[in-house]
Amino acid sequence: MQASLSLPSMAIVAMALFAAASYSGNPAQAEGVTDAKADARSGDAGLGEVLYRKTCRACHGPTAKGMASYPKLRDQTVSYLVDKLERYRAGEKLGPNTALMAPRAKELSDEDILNISTFIALLE
């Protein structure tokens, strides 16, 4: 017995395979955002840089490329970074570094989070 797919079913399978092949593992692309800078809109990157250097740089590196077990932040969207920082601030466990991230995120205001995220998203 041979299985057969209808034309619409084959089209759906083909689209799914294309999407899977196109996905590079970047959460920004998974959300349909291809340019990490596309949503760097209303934050103050200058203030974000000051906060990044004070709060984030020791673990994530001077250009947010990550270090050791600390992930790369560069090339992420503002919305992705804001979401993660807000979730850490709320006390949500997101991974093995939550114990390090949560106390730092709790100190950040909404504006601080937006500014840091904007700075990171604009790094080249």
Sequence and secondary structure as in RCSB ss.txt:
>XXXX:A:sequence
MQASLSLPSMAIVAMALFAAASYSGNPAQAEGVTDAKADARSGDAGLGEVLYRKTCRACHGPTAKGMASYPKLRD
QTVSYLVDKLERYRAGEKLGPNTALMAPRAKELSDEDILNISTFIALLE
>XXXX:A:secstr
      HHHHHHHHHHHHHHHH  S HHHHTT   TTTT  SS HHHHHHHHHHHTHHHH TTS  BTTB   TT
  HHHHHHHHHHHHTT   STTHHHHHHHHHT  HHHHHHHHHHHHT  
